[in-house]
């Protein structure tokens, strides 16, 4: 997983997706992998694939922390800012000490 994460850091989303493909083939019931690949697809703005992977992650473990982050990214892209804020808020309960969680939700403009 570390290698795929490094590819994301380099913005090599295709490479990260290929790495997650291999991991998912080996560990198909690991929800976090599906959620991470979903976020890799979001890096490419491929909402259809990102949404399908998020559905798979949710079916395996709806409480996996990365699913909240992936859900927030997808909602943000769809301009569902309330949904994005809710997802990132849920992510904070899982990743309270991870500064990237705060950054991910920081730009979401939520109005009443």
Beta strands, then each sheet from edge to edge (+ up, - down):
end
